[in-house]
Structure formats: structure tokens, C-alpha cells
Amino acid sequence: MNTLSYKTVSANKETVNKEWILIDAENEVLGRLSSIAAKFLRGKYKTNFTPHVDCGDNVIVINAEKIRLTGKKWTDKQYVRHTGYPGGQRVRTPQELLAKNPVQIIEIAIKGMLPKNRLGSDLFRNLKVYAGSEHPHEAQTPKKIDLSKIK
């Protein structure tokens, strides 16, 4: 038996085939959209997925202001941050965040689903989120993904 045919192929920076993917966030539930986007960023859908390599795609998310949250999450969910000073804990609801910066809601959700290390930081740089339906990445010819077919 030929043992060379059983070698595990491990991807590296030179052999990775990165694509551009477009996701429309209009009327999509935040968590479901974020988990699918994180899988595309990580490269989990690819056959040559390697855990320690950035083998994911570049993901563009449009219509961030039209995202949906289920239940009472618009008012009850809290985004907590700290300024670094004593008593500097700040709390915001998704409603307040949507009014100020709708892009941040999706970015926070997706970043929380990526690894918490240097690889996660590199993967997060491959994410582009826009509030409207326009984006400046037409030259990359992104492939539009229908989230209802991926679950």
C-alpha cells in the first residue's frame, strides 16, 4: 500500500486560497449571522482547514443597522467596558449602540467568536462591516452568501 497517499495536507500562508464573501445582514438574527461569519473568517468551511493558520476568507457585512435581536435583548442585553480608571465601568444597551454606531454590534459579536490570541487578531482584520448597503470592495468581486441555505 502506498503510504504517501495518506499524508495530511497542512495549509500555510503561501498555499491558502482566500476569497471575498459578502453577507447581507438585513433581517438576520445577530448571533446566527455572527457564527457563520466567524466560521468563514476562520476557514472552517474549507477542506484544507488548519487551526494555527489564517486560512479563512475576507468577509464583508452590509446593512449592519438592519440587524435583528430576539426577545428583549434590545433593552436587556448589556455591553460592559471599563475605562481603566477607578469606577470607570460603562454599560450600554444594543439600542444605544445601534443609534451611535451600528457596525460595532456586529463587530463585538464576531470578535467574541474568534480565538483570543494573535491569530484571532489577524482574522478580525479580514472582517469589514458597513452600516449601509454600499461598500468599497467591488473590485474584489465578492461572492454573495445566502444565510438561509447555510445553517
VENUR-V743452 format. One record per residue. N is the residue number from 1. PHI is phi in degrees with one decimal (none if undefined). NEAR is the number of other C-alpha atoms within 8 Angstrom. D_FIRST is the distance of its C-alpha to the first C-alpha in Angstrom with 1 decimal. Layout:
n | phi | near | d_first
N | PHI | NEAR | D_FIRST
N | PHI | NEAR | D_FIRST
//
This chain:
n | phi | near | d_first
1 | none | 2 | 0.0
2 | -82.6 | 5 | 3.8
3 | -77.7 | 6 | 6.1
4 | -70.0 | 5 | 9.0
5 | -77.5 | 5 | 9.0
6 | -104.5 | 6 | 10.1
7 | -69.9 | 6 | 13.0
8 | -80.1 | 4 | 16.4
9 | -88.3 | 5 | 18.8
10 | -111.5 | 7 | 22.2
11 | -77.0 | 11 | 25.3
12 | -137.9 | 9 | 28.1
13 | -57.4 | 8 | 31.6
14 | -77.2 | 4 | 30.6
15 | -95.3 | 6 | 27.8
16 | -75.4 | 8 | 29.7
17 | -104.7 | 5 | 31.2
18 | -92.2 | 8 | 34.5
19 | -118.9 | 7 | 36.6
20 | -108.9 | 12 | 40.2
21 | -124.3 | 12 | 40.8
22 | -111.2 | 12 | 44.3
23 | -121.5 | 12 | 45.3
24 | -94.4 | 8 | 48.8
25 | -88.3 | 12 | 50.2
26 | -65.0 | 11 | 53.1
27 | 58.8 | 7 | 53.6
28 | -103.3 | 10 | 50.3
29 | -75.5 | 10 | 50.2
30 | -55.9 | 11 | 49.8
31 | -65.6 | 7 | 47.1
32 | -67.5 | 8 | 44.8
33 | -63.0 | 11 | 45.1
34 | -65.7 | 12 | 44.5
35 | -67.7 | 10 | 41.3
36 | -69.3 | 10 | 39.8
37 | -63.0 | 10 | 41.1
38 | -65.1 | 12 | 39.6
39 | -66.3 | 11 | 36.1
40 | -67.1 | 13 | 36.4
41 | -62.6 | 14 | 37.7
42 | -76.6 | 12 | 34.9
43 | 92.9 | 12 | 32.1
44 | -66.5 | 9 | 30.9
45 | -81.4 | 7 | 30.5
46 | -89.7 | 7 | 28.0
47 | -74.0 | 5 | 24.3
48 | -99.9 | 7 | 23.9
49 | -60.9 | 11 | 26.5
50 | -127.5 | 9 | 26.6
51 | -60.0 | 4 | 29.4
52 | -99.2 | 5 | 30.8
53 | -124.1 | 9 | 31.1
54 | -76.5 | 12 | 33.7
55 | -110.8 | 14 | 31.5
56 | -84.9 | 13 | 34.1
57 | -97.3 | 13 | 36.5
58 | -85.8 | 13 | 40.2
59 | -114.6 | 14 | 42.2
60 | -113.1 | 12 | 45.7
61 | -114.7 | 13 | 47.8
62 | -113.8 | 16 | 51.1
63 | 59.3 | 13 | 54.1
64 | -65.7 | 15 | 53.8
65 | -77.8 | 10 | 57.4
66 | -105.2 | 9 | 56.6
67 | -73.0 | 12 | 54.2
68 | -114.3 | 9 | 54.8
69 | -125.1 | 9 | 54.9
70 | -90.8 | 6 | 55.2
71 | 66.3 | 5 | 57.9
72 | -100.0 | 8 | 60.4
73 | -65.2 | 9 | 58.0
74 | -59.3 | 10 | 60.3
75 | -110.7 | 8 | 62.9
76 | -92.9 | 7 | 61.3
77 | -68.1 | 9 | 58.2
78 | -129.4 | 8 | 58.9
79 | -103.6 | 8 | 57.4
80 | -105.9 | 8 | 58.4
81 | -138.3 | 7 | 58.6
82 | -130.8 | 8 | 60.5
83 | -76.0 | 7 | 62.6
84 | 103.1 | 5 | 62.2
85 | -100.9 | 6 | 65.9
86 | -59.4 | 4 | 67.5
87 | 71.5 | 4 | 67.9
88 | -96.0 | 8 | 65.8
89 | -77.7 | 8 | 63.6
90 | -118.7 | 8 | 63.7
91 | -124.8 | 8 | 62.7
92 | -133.6 | 9 | 62.1
93 | -96.0 | 12 | 61.4
94 | -59.0 | 13 | 59.2
95 | -61.8 | 8 | 62.4
96 | -66.5 | 8 | 63.8
97 | -67.9 | 12 | 60.6
98 | -64.5 | 12 | 60.3
99 | -67.7 | 7 | 63.9
100 | -85.2 | 6 | 63.3
101 | -152.1 | 8 | 59.7
102 | -66.4 | 12 | 57.5
103 | -65.6 | 12 | 54.5
104 | -65.7 | 9 | 54.4
105 | -60.5 | 11 | 53.8
106 | -70.3 | 12 | 50.4
107 | -61.5 | 9 | 49.5
108 | -63.6 | 8 | 50.3
109 | -65.0 | 11 | 48.2
110 | -72.8 | 12 | 45.1
111 | -62.3 | 10 | 45.4
112 | -68.0 | 7 | 45.5
113 | -97.0 | 9 | 42.1
114 | -98.5 | 11 | 40.4
115 | -60.1 | 7 | 39.2
116 | -95.0 | 7 | 42.2
117 | -154.8 | 6 | 41.1
118 | -63.3 | 6 | 40.9
119 | -63.6 | 11 | 38.0
120 | -61.5 | 11 | 40.2
121 | -65.9 | 9 | 43.0
122 | -65.7 | 9 | 40.9
123 | -65.3 | 13 | 39.7
124 | -64.8 | 10 | 43.3
125 | -68.7 | 7 | 44.4
126 | -85.3 | 10 | 42.2
127 | -101.3 | 11 | 44.5
128 | -126.2 | 9 | 47.7
129 | -119.7 | 11 | 50.2
130 | -130.0 | 13 | 53.3
131 | -72.1 | 10 | 56.2
132 | -94.6 | 9 | 57.0
133 | -90.7 | 7 | 55.1
134 | -96.0 | 6 | 55.2
135 | -146.9 | 8 | 52.7
136 | -88.9 | 5 | 52.4
137 | -113.0 | 7 | 48.7
138 | -66.2 | 7 | 49.1
139 | -65.5 | 5 | 47.8
140 | -82.7 | 6 | 44.3
141 | 44.7 | 7 | 44.2
142 | -68.0 | 10 | 43.0
143 | -90.8 | 7 | 41.2
144 | -76.4 | 7 | 43.3
145 | -107.4 | 8 | 41.6
146 | -93.3 | 7 | 43.2
147 | -70.4 | 8 | 43.0
148 | -69.6 | 5 | 43.8
149 | -89.2 | 5 | 40.4
150 | -108.4 | 6 | 38.6
151 | -149.2 | 5 | 39.1
//
